[in-house]
Amino acid sequence: MKYLVMETHFSYAIVLDDMGRFIKCANLDYQVGQKIDRIVAMDVSERVEPTGILQKLRKFFWIPTLALTFALVFVIAGVIQQYTTFASVYMAINPEVRIDINQSETVIRLEGTNVDGEQLVRDYDFKKKHLDTVINELIDRAIDQGFLSEGGKVRIDLATRDAEWQESTRPIVRDNIERHIKNNIKITIEIDGQ
């Protein structure tokens, strides 16, 4: 069999045989491009296995990988929860507004559902504010813009799949609005038709 020397190193050479295989062999002072008839092939199984601390670390490599995977899952779940609509709160004075909140009652989206509602929410910064704060500030803006005055009515409708949250939130929203406007004007507050 004929061999063609492809690479040479201090103690070994890489040769190409007639069948197109690369073989590692002892370097007997070969030159790249030299054609030879016989080689002293090196044993392929002479692989050095890592010992000591490297071997021990390899056994436990899956632990930090698993920890990182769990951390990523929790971070992604938190981000998804932060931006997923849990409930929509519809506020109608004459301007009508839709307030979308996440599970921690932080407002994530706000839109006017009619022309006056669009005017009421224009240039209003709602990001990272609690639902109660946004409702109070929108009522103040409605008063300032002349949409709400003495004897007016504020209607709040809570839309969610969580009936328990809806039941427990009704009195909280009503109390919040009453406390906020108690010394300003007298209005009627209607929450989910009550």
LUMLOKE-469735 format. One line per field, with one value per atom (N, C-alpha, C, O): residue number from 0; atom name; x, y, z. Coordinates in Angstrom, 2 decimals. Example, Ala and Ser with C-alpha at 12.3 -4.5 7.8 and 13.67 -1.06 7.14 Angstrom:
// LUMLOKE-469735
seq	[0_0_0_0_1_1_1_1]
atom	[N_CA_C_O_N_CA_C_O]
px	[13.19_12.30_13.20_14.24_12.85_13.67_12.90_13.41]
py	[-5.69_-4.50_-3.30_-3.32_-2.25_-1.06_0.03_1.14]
pz	[7.80_7.80_7.80_8.46_7.08_7.14_7.87_8.04]
// end
This chain:
// LUMLOKE-469735
seq	[0_0_0_0_1_1_1_1_2_2_2_2_3_3_3_3_4_4_4_4_5_5_5_5_6_6_6_6_7_7_7_7_8_8_8_8_9_9_9_9_10_10_10_10_11_11_11_11_12_12_12_12_13_13_13_13_14_14_14_14_15_15_15_15_16_16_16_16_17_17_17_17_18_18_18_18_19_19_19_19_20_20_20_20_21_21_21_21_22_22_22_22_23_23_23_23_24_24_24_24_25_25_25_25_26_26_26_26_27_27_27_27_28_28_28_28_29_29_29_29_30_30_30_30_31_31_31_31_32_32_32_32_33_33_33_33_34_34_34_34_35_35_35_35_36_36_36_36_37_37_37_37_38_38_38_38_39_39_39_39_40_40_40_40_41_41_41_41_42_42_42_42_43_43_43_43_44_44_44_44_45_45_45_45_46_46_46_46_47_47_47_47_48_48_48_48_49_49_49_49_50_50_50_50_51_51_51_51_52_52_52_52_53_53_53_53_54_54_54_54_55_55_55_55_56_56_56_56_57_57_57_57_58_58_58_58_59_59_59_59_60_60_60_60_61_61_61_61_62_62_62_62_63_63_63_63_64_64_64_64_65_65_65_65_66_66_66_66_67_67_67_67_68_68_68_68_69_69_69_69_70_70_70_70_71_71_71_71_72_72_72_72_73_73_73_73_74_74_74_74_75_75_75_75_76_76_76_76_77_77_77_77_78_78_78_78_79_79_79_79_80_80_80_80_81_81_81_81_82_82_82_82_83_83_83_83_84_84_84_84_85_85_85_85_86_86_86_86_87_87_87_87_88_88_88_88_89_89_89_89_90_90_90_90_91_91_91_91_92_92_92_92_93_93_93_93_94_94_94_94_95_95_95_95_96_96_96_96_97_97_97_97_98_98_98_98_99_99_99_99_100_100_100_100_101_101_101_101_102_102_102_102_103_103_103_103_104_104_104_104_105_105_105_105_106_106_106_106_107_107_107_107_108_108_108_108_109_109_109_109_110_110_110_110_111_111_111_111_112_112_112_112_113_113_113_113_114_114_114_114_115_115_115_115_116_116_116_116_117_117_117_117_118_118_118_118_119_119_119_119_120_120_120_120_121_121_121_121_122_122_122_122_123_123_123_123_124_124_124_124_125_125_125_125_126_126_126_126_127_127_127_127_128_128_128_128_129_129_129_129_130_130_130_130_131_131_131_131_132_132_132_132_133_133_133_133_134_134_134_134_135_135_135_135_136_136_136_136_137_137_137_137_138_138_138_138_139_139_139_139_140_140_140_140_141_141_141_141_142_142_142_142_143_143_143_143_144_144_144_144_145_145_145_145_146_146_146_146_147_147_147_147_148_148_148_148_149_149_149_149_150_150_150_150_151_151_151_151_152_152_152_152_153_153_153_153_154_154_154_154_155_155_155_155_156_156_156_156_157_157_157_157_158_158_158_158_159_159_159_159_160_160_160_160_161_161_161_161_162_162_162_162_163_163_163_163_164_164_164_164_165_165_165_165_166_166_166_166_167_167_167_167_168_168_168_168_169_169_169_169_170_170_170_170_171_171_171_171_172_172_172_172_173_173_173_173_174_174_174_174_175_175_175_175_176_176_176_176_177_177_177_177_178_178_178_178_179_179_179_179_180_180_180_180_181_181_181_181_182_182_182_182_183_183_183_183_184_184_184_184_185_185_185_185_186_186_186_186_187_187_187_187_188_188_188_188_189_189_189_189_190_190_190_190_191_191_191_191_192_192_192_192_193_193_193_193]
atom	[N_CA_C_O_N_CA_C_O_N_CA_C_O_N_CA_C_O_N_CA_C_O_N_CA_C_O_N_CA_C_O_N_CA_C_O_N_CA_C_O_N_CA_C_O_N_CA_C_O_N_CA_C_O_N_CA_C_O_N_CA_C_O_N_CA_C_O_N_CA_C_O_N_CA_C_O_N_CA_C_O_N_CA_C_O_N_CA_C_O_N_CA_C_O_N_CA_C_O_N_CA_C_O_N_CA_C_O_N_CA_C_O_N_CA_C_O_N_CA_C_O_N_CA_C_O_N_CA_C_O_N_CA_C_O_N_CA_C_O_N_CA_C_O_N_CA_C_O_N_CA_C_O_N_CA_C_O_N_CA_C_O_N_CA_C_O_N_CA_C_O_N_CA_C_O_N_CA_C_O_N_CA_C_O_N_CA_C_O_N_CA_C_O_N_CA_C_O_N_CA_C_O_N_CA_C_O_N_CA_C_O_N_CA_C_O_N_CA_C_O_N_CA_C_O_N_CA_C_O_N_CA_C_O_N_CA_C_O_N_CA_C_O_N_CA_C_O_N_CA_C_O_N_CA_C_O_N_CA_C_O_N_CA_C_O_N_CA_C_O_N_CA_C_O_N_CA_C_O_N_CA_C_O_N_CA_C_O_N_CA_C_O_N_CA_C_O_N_CA_C_O_N_CA_C_O_N_CA_C_O_N_CA_C_O_N_CA_C_O_N_CA_C_O_N_CA_C_O_N_CA_C_O_N_CA_C_O_N_CA_C_O_N_CA_C_O_N_CA_C_O_N_CA_C_O_N_CA_C_O_N_CA_C_O_N_CA_C_O_N_CA_C_O_N_CA_C_O_N_CA_C_O_N_CA_C_O_N_CA_C_O_N_CA_C_O_N_CA_C_O_N_CA_C_O_N_CA_C_O_N_CA_C_O_N_CA_C_O_N_CA_C_O_N_CA_C_O_N_CA_C_O_N_CA_C_O_N_CA_C_O_N_CA_C_O_N_CA_C_O_N_CA_C_O_N_CA_C_O_N_CA_C_O_N_CA_C_O_N_CA_C_O_N_CA_C_O_N_CA_C_O_N_CA_C_O_N_CA_C_O_N_CA_C_O_N_CA_C_O_N_CA_C_O_N_CA_C_O_N_CA_C_O_N_CA_C_O_N_CA_C_O_N_CA_C_O_N_CA_C_O_N_CA_C_O_N_CA_C_O_N_CA_C_O_N_CA_C_O_N_CA_C_O_N_CA_C_O_N_CA_C_O_N_CA_C_O_N_CA_C_O_N_CA_C_O_N_CA_C_O_N_CA_C_O_N_CA_C_O_N_CA_C_O_N_CA_C_O_N_CA_C_O_N_CA_C_O_N_CA_C_O_N_CA_C_O_N_CA_C_O_N_CA_C_O_N_CA_C_O_N_CA_C_O_N_CA_C_O_N_CA_C_O_N_CA_C_O_N_CA_C_O_N_CA_C_O_N_CA_C_O_N_CA_C_O_N_CA_C_O_N_CA_C_O_N_CA_C_O_N_CA_C_O_N_CA_C_O_N_CA_C_O_N_CA_C_O_N_CA_C_O_N_CA_C_O_N_CA_C_O_N_CA_C_O_N_CA_C_O_N_CA_C_O_N_CA_C_O_N_CA_C_O_N_CA_C_O_N_CA_C_O_N_CA_C_O_N_CA_C_O_N_CA_C_O_N_CA_C_O_N_CA_C_O_N_CA_C_O_N_CA_C_O_N_CA_C_O_N_CA_C_O_N_CA_C_O_N_CA_C_O_N_CA_C_O_N_CA_C_O_N_CA_C_O_N_CA_C_O_N_CA_C_O_N_CA_C_O_N_CA_C_O_N_CA_C_O_N_CA_C_O_N_CA_C_O_N_CA_C_O_N_CA_C_O_N_CA_C_O_N_CA_C_O_N_CA_C_O_N_CA_C_O_N_CA_C_O_N_CA_C_O]
px	[0.85_0.00_0.90_1.96_0.47_1.21_0.55_-0.66_1.38_0.91_1.49_2.61_0.71_1.17_1.19_0.18_2.32_2.47_1.75_2.07_0.75_-0.06_0.42_0.45_0.79_1.25_2.39_2.46_3.29_4.35_4.41_4.27_4.62_4.80_6.05_6.65_6.45_7.70_7.75_8.75_6.68_6.73_5.80_5.89_4.91_3.99_3.74_4.07_3.13_2.77_1.37_0.91_0.70_-0.61_-0.40_0.10_-0.82_-0.66_-2.01_-2.95_-2.09_-3.29_-3.00_-2.04_-3.84_-3.58_-4.33_-5.00_-4.20_-4.80_-6.33_-6.97_-6.91_-8.37_-8.95_-10.15_-8.12_-8.60_-8.73_-9.37_-8.14_-8.21_-6.99_-5.89_-7.20_-6.09_-5.65_-6.47_-4.35_-3.80_-2.71_-1.88_-2.73_-1.68_-0.59_-0.85_0.64_1.75_2.98_3.05_3.94_5.20_5.93_5.97_6.51_7.25_8.69_9.47_9.03_10.38_11.11_11.63_11.12_11.77_11.15_11.86_9.81_9.09_9.00_9.15_8.75_8.53_7.13_6.67_6.44_5.11_5.22_6.09_4.32_4.31_5.08_4.98_5.85_6.65_5.72_4.72_6.07_5.32_6.14_7.33_5.45_6.14_5.36_4.16_6.11_5.49_5.01_3.98_5.74_5.38_5.36_6.13_4.43_4.36_4.28_3.96_4.57_4.35_3.14_3.27_1.96_0.72_0.67_1.08_0.15_-0.02_-1.37_-2.33_-1.45_-2.69_-3.72_-3.47_-4.86_-5.90_-6.50_-7.00_-6.44_-7.04_-6.16_-6.51_-5.04_-4.16_-4.68_-3.97_-5.88_-6.47_-6.27_-6.47_-5.87_-5.64_-6.95_-7.53_-7.41_-8.64_-8.32_-7.28_-9.20_-8.96_-8.98_-9.79_-8.12_-8.03_-8.16_-8.11_-8.31_-8.34_-9.57_-10.69_-9.36_-10.46_-11.31_-12.52_-10.68_-11.45_-12.47_-13.60_-12.06_-12.98_-14.14_-15.29_-13.85_-14.91_-15.87_-17.08_-15.33_-16.18_-17.09_-18.24_-16.58_-17.38_-18.61_-19.68_-18.46_-19.59_-20.72_-21.89_-20.38_-21.39_-21.73_-22.34_-21.36_-21.62_-23.12_-23.53_-23.92_-25.35_-26.03_-27.10_-25.45_-26.10_-26.21_-27.31_-25.10_-25.28_-26.13_-26.82_-26.07_-26.89_-28.37_-29.18_-28.72_-30.10_-30.54_-31.65_-29.67_-29.99_-30.23_-31.17_-29.40_-29.57_-30.88_-31.57_-31.23_-32.48_-33.68_-34.58_-33.68_-34.78_-34.84_-35.93_-33.69_-33.67_-34.27_-35.06_-33.92_-34.47_-35.98_-36.70_-36.45_-37.89_-38.62_-39.65_-38.11_-38.77_-38.72_-39.69_-37.62_-37.51_-38.49_-39.20_-38.54_-39.45_-40.91_-41.73_-41.22_-42.59_-42.96_-44.08_-42.03_-42.28_-42.52_-43.41_-41.73_-41.90_-43.24_-43.94_-43.59_-44.87_-46.03_-46.97_-45.95_-47.02_-47.12_-48.22_-45.99_-45.96_-46.71_-47.30_-46.70_-47.30_-48.54_-48.98_-49.11_-50.32_-51.52_-51.50_-52.56_-53.76_-54.50_-54.87_-54.70_-55.44_-56.90_-57.81_-57.11_-58.47_-58.50_-57.48_-59.69_-59.91_-60.92_-61.95_-60.62_-61.50_-62.00_-61.22_-63.31_-63.92_-64.46_-65.27_-64.00_-64.45_-65.21_-64.69_-66.46_-67.28_-67.76_-68.40_-67.45_-67.96_-68.84_-70.06_-68.29_-68.74_-67.55_-67.71_-66.38_-65.26_-65.29_-65.50_-65.07_-65.01_-63.59_-62.97_-63.09_-61.70_-61.62_-62.37_-60.70_-60.42_-59.04_-58.06_-58.97_-57.71_-57.41_-58.17_-56.33_-55.92_-54.86_-53.91_-55.03_-54.08_-53.54_-54.15_-52.37_-51.82_-52.27_-53.09_-51.75_-52.22_-51.89_-52.56_-50.87_-50.53_-51.22_-50.86_-52.22_-53.04_-52.24_-52.59_-51.17_-50.40_-50.97_-51.20_-51.18_-51.77_-50.74_-49.61_-51.14_-50.23_-50.70_-49.92_-51.97_-52.48_-53.63_-54.41_-53.73_-54.79_-55.22_-54.39_-56.52_-56.99_-58.37_-59.20_-58.58_-59.90_-60.75_-60.31_-61.99_-62.85_-63.83_-64.60_-63.82_-64.56_-63.69_-62.58_-64.19_-63.39_-62.99_-61.84_-63.96_-63.64_-62.66_-61.80_-62.81_-61.87_-60.46_-59.50_-60.33_-59.00_-58.39_-57.19_-59.24_-58.75_-58.33_-57.32_-59.09_-58.79_-57.45_-56.70_-57.13_-55.89_-54.69_-53.57_-54.92_-53.83_-52.75_-53.06_-51.51_-50.34_-50.36_-49.67_-51.13_-51.15_-50.20_-50.29_-49.29_-48.30_-48.83_-48.84_-49.26_-49.85_-48.89_-49.20_-47.75_-46.85_-46.38_-45.99_-46.42_-45.98_-46.78_-46.29_-48.00_-48.87_-49.93_-50.35_-50.35_-51.38_-52.75_-52.95_-53.67_-55.02_-55.68_-56.25_-55.62_-56.27_-55.72_-56.48_-54.42_-53.79_-54.27_-54.59_-54.32_-54.75_-56.21_-56.54_-57.08_-58.50_-58.61_-59.31_-57.92_-57.98_-57.47_-58.09_-56.35_-55.78_-56.65_-56.74_-57.30_-58.21_-59.46_-59.97_-59.95_-61.09_-60.68_-61.44_-59.47_-58.98_-58.88_-59.25_-58.37_-58.26_-59.65_-59.84_-60.61_-61.97_-62.59_-63.30_-62.32_-62.81_-62.14_-62.81_-60.81_-60.07_-60.49_-60.50_-60.84_-61.21_-62.72_-63.20_-63.46_-64.88_-65.80_-66.98_-65.29_-66.14_-66.94_-67.99_-66.45_-67.09_-67.27_-66.34_-68.50_-68.79_-69.77_-70.15_-70.16_-71.08_-72.32_-72.93_-72.69_-73.86_-73.61_-74.53_-72.38_-72.04_-72.00_-72.24_-71.68_-71.68_-70.42_-70.02_-69.82_-68.68_-69.12_-69.53_-69.04_-69.40_-68.13_-67.37_-67.92_-66.77_-67.29_-68.15_-66.79_-67.12_-65.83_-64.86_-65.83_-64.65_-64.88_-65.89_-63.97_-64.10_-62.89_-61.76_-63.15_-62.09_-62.69_-63.90_-61.84_-62.29_-62.31_-62.89_-61.69_-61.57_-62.70_-62.58_-63.78_-64.96_-64.64_-65.19_-63.76_-63.39_-62.68_-62.97_-61.77_-61.08_-62.08_-62.01_-63.02_-64.02_-64.86_-65.11_-65.31_-66.12_-65.35_-65.88_-64.10_-63.32_-62.84_-62.55_-62.76_-62.24_-63.31_-62.99_-64.57_-65.64_-65.64_-65.57_-65.71_-65.74_-64.44_-64.46_-63.33_-62.04_-62.01_-61.58_-62.46_-62.47_-63.43_-63.11_-64.62_-65.60_-65.03_-65.11_-64.44_-63.87_-62.74_-62.62_-61.93_-60.82_-61.32_-60.79_-62.34_-62.88_-63.54_-63.34_-64.32_-65.00_-64.00_-64.19_-62.93_-61.90_-61.22_-60.91_-60.99_-60.26_-61.05_-60.47_-62.36_-63.14_-64.00_-64.83_-63.83_-64.72_-64.87_-65.97_-63.82_-63.90_-64.03_-64.12_-64.04_-64.09_-65.53_-66.07_-66.13_-67.48_-68.27_-67.70_-69.58_-70.44_-70.84_-71.39_-70.56_-70.90_-71.50_-71.41_-72.10_-72.63_-71.59_-71.02_-71.34_-70.37_-71.12_-71.81_-70.99_-71.64_-70.56_-69.79_-70.52_-69.52_-70.24_-70.98_-70.02_-70.67_-72.18_-72.80_-72.78_-74.22_-74.75_-75.96_-73.87_-74.33_-73.99_-74.29]
py	[-1.17_0.00_1.24_1.24_2.27_3.52_4.55_4.52_5.45_6.50_7.83_7.89_8.91_10.25_11.03_11.09_11.63_12.39_13.73_14.52_13.99_15.22_16.26_17.45_15.81_16.72_16.05_14.82_16.86_16.31_17.12_18.34_16.40_17.00_16.38_15.49_16.84_16.38_14.86_14.23_14.27_12.83_12.01_10.78_12.65_11.88_12.61_13.78_11.86_12.41_11.93_10.90_12.67_12.27_11.92_12.71_10.69_10.22_9.85_9.55_9.88_9.51_8.21_8.12_7.19_5.91_5.83_6.78_4.69_4.50_4.54_4.83_4.24_4.19_5.52_5.61_6.53_7.85_8.06_9.02_7.19_7.33_8.10_7.95_8.92_9.59_8.73_8.24_8.55_7.68_8.44_9.12_8.32_8.91_7.86_6.72_8.26_7.30_7.97_9.20_7.15_7.68_8.45_8.01_9.59_10.42_9.93_10.16_9.26_8.77_9.71_9.31_10.97_12.04_12.20_12.34_12.19_12.35_13.83_14.70_14.10_15.45_15.49_14.49_16.63_16.78_16.56_17.12_15.71_15.40_14.14_13.64_13.61_12.39_11.19_11.09_10.26_9.03_7.91_7.77_7.12_6.04_4.75_4.74_3.61_2.30_1.71_1.03_1.97_1.38_2.47_3.43_2.29_3.23_2.44_1.25_3.12_2.55_3.30_4.39_2.69_3.33_3.42_2.51_4.54_4.72_4.14_4.21_3.58_2.98_4.09_5.02_3.99_4.99_5.01_6.04_3.90_3.81_4.43_4.36_5.01_5.64_7.02_8.02_7.07_8.35_8.57_7.67_9.75_10.08_10.56_11.55_9.86_10.23_11.28_11.20_12.25_13.24_12.57_11.68_13.00_12.42_13.53_14.71_13.12_14.07_14.94_14.46_16.22_17.16_17.32_17.51_17.22_17.34_16.21_16.44_15.01_13.87_14.06_13.76_14.56_14.77_15.87_15.75_16.94_18.03_17.57_18.00_16.71_16.23_15.47_15.57_14.72_13.95_14.86_14.49_16.05_16.93_18.12_19.09_18.06_19.16_19.39_20.52_18.37_18.49_19.33_19.89_19.44_20.20_21.69_22.23_22.37_23.79_23.98_24.98_23.02_23.12_23.05_23.82_22.13_22.00_23.25_23.74_23.77_24.98_26.17_26.94_26.30_27.38_27.23_28.22_26.01_25.76_26.17_26.85_25.77_26.16_27.67_28.25_28.31_29.77_30.45_31.39_29.98_30.56_30.36_31.26_29.18_28.91_29.87_30.43_30.08_30.98_32.43_33.16_32.85_34.22_34.43_35.44_33.48_33.61_33.59_34.36_32.72_32.67_34.00_34.48_34.60_35.89_36.99_37.82_36.99_38.01_37.83_38.80_36.58_36.32_36.78_37.41_36.46_36.85_38.37_38.92_39.05_40.51_41.18_42.24_40.56_41.18_40.46_40.71_39.56_38.85_39.50_39.75_39.76_40.39_39.40_38.31_39.82_39.02_39.46_38.63_40.77_41.31_42.61_43.28_42.95_44.25_45.01_44.47_46.27_47.14_48.22_48.97_48.27_49.27_50.40_50.17_51.62_52.79_53.70_54.11_54.02_54.88_56.07_55.90_57.25_58.49_59.08_59.01_59.62_59.75_59.30_58.55_59.76_59.07_57.62_57.34_56.72_55.31_54.82_55.09_54.09_53.67_52.20_51.71_51.50_50.10_50.05_50.53_49.44_49.31_47.83_47.11_47.35_45.95_45.86_46.65_44.87_44.71_43.28_42.36_43.12_41.77_41.24_41.87_40.10_39.45_40.24_40.08_41.09_41.90_43.27_44.18_43.39_44.60_45.80_46.95_45.55_46.61_46.81_45.85_48.06_48.36_48.08_48.58_47.27_46.94_47.53_47.60_47.95_48.54_49.47_49.19_50.57_51.54_52.11_52.54_52.10_52.66_53.29_52.80_54.37_54.99_54.22_53.91_53.90_53.10_53.97_53.46_55.28_56.22_57.47_57.53_58.45_59.65_60.38_60.77_60.56_61.24_60.43_60.98_59.12_58.25_58.37_58.38_58.46_58.64_59.97_60.05_61.00_62.31_62.24_62.83_61.52_61.41_60.72_61.13_59.69_58.93_59.45_58.98_60.41_60.94_61.56_62.35_61.19_61.69_61.31_61.94_60.31_59.85_58.67_57.71_58.75_57.69_56.73_57.06_55.56_54.58_53.46_52.65_53.40_52.25_52.08_53.04_50.82_50.39_51.03_51.15_51.45_52.01_50.98_50.17_51.03_50.14_50.59_51.76_49.66_49.93_51.08_51.97_51.07_52.13_53.50_54.46_53.60_54.88_55.37_56.54_54.48_54.86_55.31_56.31_54.59_55.00_56.38_57.24_56.61_57.92_59.03_60.10_58.79_59.82_60.08_61.21_59.05_59.25_60.02_60.84_59.78_60.56_62.02_62.91_62.27_63.65_64.32_65.48_63.59_64.14_64.42_65.41_63.53_63.73_64.99_65.72_65.23_66.45_67.67_68.65_67.61_68.74_69.04_70.20_68.02_68.21_68.46_68.61_68.50_68.83_67.67_67.89_66.46_65.30_64.86_64.23_65.17_64.73_65.94_66.70_66.10_67.22_66.76_65.59_67.68_67.40_66.68_67.12_65.56_64.79_63.82_63.13_63.75_62.84_61.39_61.07_60.53_59.09_58.45_58.73_57.57_56.76_55.31_54.80_54.63_53.21_52.41_52.69_51.39_50.50_49.09_48.60_48.43_47.03_46.22_46.56_45.15_44.28_43.04_42.35_42.76_41.59_40.68_41.06_39.48_38.51_37.11_36.95_36.11_34.72_34.31_33.28_35.11_34.79_35.47_36.64_34.74_35.30_35.71_36.69_34.98_35.31_36.67_37.48_36.91_38.20_39.31_40.39_39.05_40.06_40.43_41.62_39.43_39.68_40.47_41.42_40.09_40.76_42.15_42.99_42.41_43.70_44.78_45.96_44.40_45.41_46.39_47.60_45.92_46.88_47.68_48.83_47.07_47.77_48.95_50.05_48.72_49.80_50.90_52.08_50.51_51.51_52.36_53.58_51.71_52.45_53.36_54.49_52.89_53.69_54.97_56.06_54.85_56.03_56.97_58.18_56.41_57.26_58.03_59.22_57.37_58.06_59.15_60.23_58.86_59.80_61.08_62.17_60.97_62.15_62.67_63.56_62.16_62.46_63.96_64.41_64.73_66.17_67.02_68.25_66.41_67.19_67.39_68.49_66.35_66.45_65.21_64.19_65.32_64.17_63.56_64.23_62.25_61.54_60.19_59.74_59.54_58.19_57.21_57.41_56.16_55.14_53.84_53.36_53.27_52.00_51.01_51.27_49.86_48.85_47.55_47.00_47.08_45.87_45.93_44.93_47.09_47.25_47.39_47.39_47.52_47.64_49.00_49.28]
pz	[0.00_0.00_0.00_0.62_-0.68_-0.77_0.14_0.35_0.69_1.58_1.13_0.63_1.30_0.98_2.28_2.98_2.62_3.87_3.70_2.81_4.57_4.51_5.52_5.21_6.74_7.79_8.52_8.60_9.04_9.89_11.18_11.18_12.25_13.57_14.17_13.57_15.34_15.93_16.09_15.74_16.63_16.90_16.02_16.01_15.28_14.45_13.13_12.96_12.21_10.90_10.55_11.06_9.69_9.19_7.72_6.93_7.38_6.01_5.42_6.15_4.09_3.37_2.63_1.87_2.88_2.21_0.88_0.49_0.18_-1.14_-1.09_-2.10_0.06_0.18_0.67_0.92_0.81_1.20_2.69_3.12_3.50_4.96_5.45_4.92_6.47_7.13_8.30_9.08_8.41_9.45_10.18_9.57_11.50_12.32_12.48_12.87_12.18_12.26_12.86_12.97_13.24_13.78_12.69_11.54_13.05_12.08_12.03_12.95_10.94_10.75_9.79_8.76_10.18_9.42_8.04_7.04_7.99_6.73_6.38_7.24_5.10_4.58_3.96_3.39_4.06_3.47_1.97_1.30_1.43_0.01_-0.34_-1.46_0.61_0.37_0.23_0.94_-0.70_-0.88_-0.23_-0.48_0.62_1.33_1.17_0.89_1.36_1.20_2.51_2.55_3.59_4.89_5.95_5.91_6.93_8.06_9.35_9.36_10.44_11.77_12.33_12.89_12.17_12.60_14.11_14.83_14.59_16.03_16.41_15.63_17.60_18.08_18.32_19.09_17.69_17.80_19.21_19.66_19.89_21.22_22.30_23.48_21.94_22.93_23.31_23.17_23.77_24.14_25.62_26.43_25.98_27.38_27.98_27.53_28.98_29.66_30.72_31.37_30.91_31.95_33.32_33.57_34.16_35.50_36.53_36.21_37.75_38.86_38.84_38.66_39.04_39.21_37.95_38.04_36.76_35.52_35.39_34.96_35.74_35.67_36.64_36.31_37.85_38.84_38.38_38.56_37.80_37.33_36.20_36.11_35.34_34.21_34.70_34.10_35.79_36.33_36.80_36.71_37.30_37.88_36.99_37.45_35.74_34.81_34.61_34.34_34.75_34.52_35.60_35.34_36.79_37.88_37.53_37.60_37.17_36.81_35.55_35.41_34.65_33.44_33.81_33.30_34.69_35.14_35.91_35.71_36.77_37.53_36.60_36.80_35.59_34.62_33.85_33.58_33.50_32.79_33.64_33.15_34.92_35.82_35.98_35.97_36.13_36.27_35.05_35.18_33.87_32.65_32.56_32.14_32.95_32.92_33.85_33.47_35.06_36.01_35.54_35.71_34.97_34.46_33.31_33.27_32.39_31.25_31.72_31.23_32.69_33.22_33.88_33.73_34.61_35.24_34.23_34.41_33.18_32.14_31.43_31.16_31.14_30.48_31.37_30.89_32.67_33.59_33.68_33.79_33.64_33.75_32.60_32.78_31.42_30.24_29.72_28.60_30.53_30.14_30.82_32.03_30.05_30.60_31.50_31.08_32.76_33.74_33.77_33.89_33.67_33.71_32.92_32.74_32.46_31.81_32.65_33.06_32.89_33.67_32.71_32.14_32.55_31.68_32.54_33.44_32.28_33.04_32.09_31.05_32.45_31.61_32.43_33.47_31.96_32.55_31.45_31.55_30.47_29.09_28.26_27.30_28.63_27.99_28.45_29.64_27.54_27.91_27.71_26.68_28.71_28.73_29.09_29.94_28.44_28.78_29.41_28.84_30.61_31.35_31.49_32.15_30.89_31.03_32.11_32.14_33.01_34.12_34.13_33.58_34.76_34.93_36.29_36.96_36.69_37.91_39.17_40.19_39.13_40.29_40.24_40.97_39.37_39.21_38.74_39.03_38.01_37.38_35.97_35.25_35.61_34.30_33.21_33.26_32.22_31.12_29.79_28.84_29.72_28.49_28.85_29.76_28.13_28.37_27.03_26.23_26.79_25.52_25.70_26.46_24.97_24.93_23.95_22.84_24.35_23.47_22.69_21.87_22.94_22.10_21.94_22.46_21.21_20.91_22.19_22.35_23.11_24.37_25.21_25.89_25.16_25.89_25.35_26.13_24.04_23.45_23.88_24.13_23.98_24.43_25.90_26.29_26.71_28.14_28.39_29.28_27.62_27.87_27.09_27.29_26.19_25.38_26.29_27.18_26.06_26.80_28.28_29.08_28.65_30.05_30.19_29.43_31.15_31.38_32.45_33.63_32.02_32.93_33.30_34.18_32.65_32.80_34.24_34.91_34.70_36.02_37.16_38.28_36.87_37.91_38.28_37.46_39.53_40.05_39.52_39.21_39.43_38.92_39.67_39.05_41.02_41.82_41.46_41.34_41.29_40.95_39.59_39.43_38.62_37.27_37.27_36.64_37.98_38.04_38.66_38.12_39.78_40.45_39.54_39.45_38.87_38.01_36.79_36.32_36.26_35.12_35.55_34.79_36.76_37.28_37.42_37.06_37.95_38.08_36.71_36.55_35.73_34.37_33.78_33.08_34.06_33.56_34.17_33.49_35.46_36.11_35.47_35.14_35.31_34.74_33.30_32.89_32.54_31.13_30.96_29.83_32.08_32.02_31.69_31.41_31.71_31.43_32.66_32.52_33.85_35.10_36.00_36.25_36.50_37.40_38.47_38.51_39.33_40.43_39.90_38.92_40.56_40.16_39.03_38.58_38.55_37.46_37.91_39.07_36.97_37.26_36.69_35.56_37.50_37.05_37.09_38.14_35.95_35.89_35.63_34.70_36.46_36.33_36.10_36.84_35.06_34.80_34.82_34.14_35.61_35.73_34.87_35.03_33.97_33.09_33.29_32.99_33.80_34.05_34.10_34.24_34.01_34.17_35.64_35.99_36.49_37.91_38.69_39.08_38.91_39.59_41.02_41.53_41.67_43.06_43.11_43.98_42.19_42.14_41.86_42.47_40.96_40.60_41.82_42.06_42.58_43.78_44.82_45.41_45.05_46.10_45.67_46.53_44.38_43.91_43.85_43.98_43.66_43.57_44.73_44.50_45.99_47.10_47.24_47.67_46.87_46.97_46.00_46.37_44.78_43.77_44.20_44.10_44.69_45.14_46.28_46.24_47.30_48.43_47.98_48.47_47.07_46.57_45.90_46.15_45.05_44.36_45.36_45.29_46.30_47.29_48.14_48.40_48.58_49.37_48.55_49.06_47.29_46.44_46.17_46.16_45.95_45.58_46.73_46.52_47.92_49.04_49.30_49.61_49.19_49.48_48.21_48.31_47.04_45.80_45.32_45.44_44.78_44.22_44.62_45.00_44.51_44.78_43.44_42.56_43.32_42.09_42.45_43.59_41.48_41.64_41.12_40.04_41.90_41.49_41.29_42.19_40.10_39.79_39.36_38.44_40.06_39.73_39.38_40.19_38.17_37.64_37.84_38.22_37.59_37.68_39.09_39.29_40.09_41.49_42.05_43.21]
// end
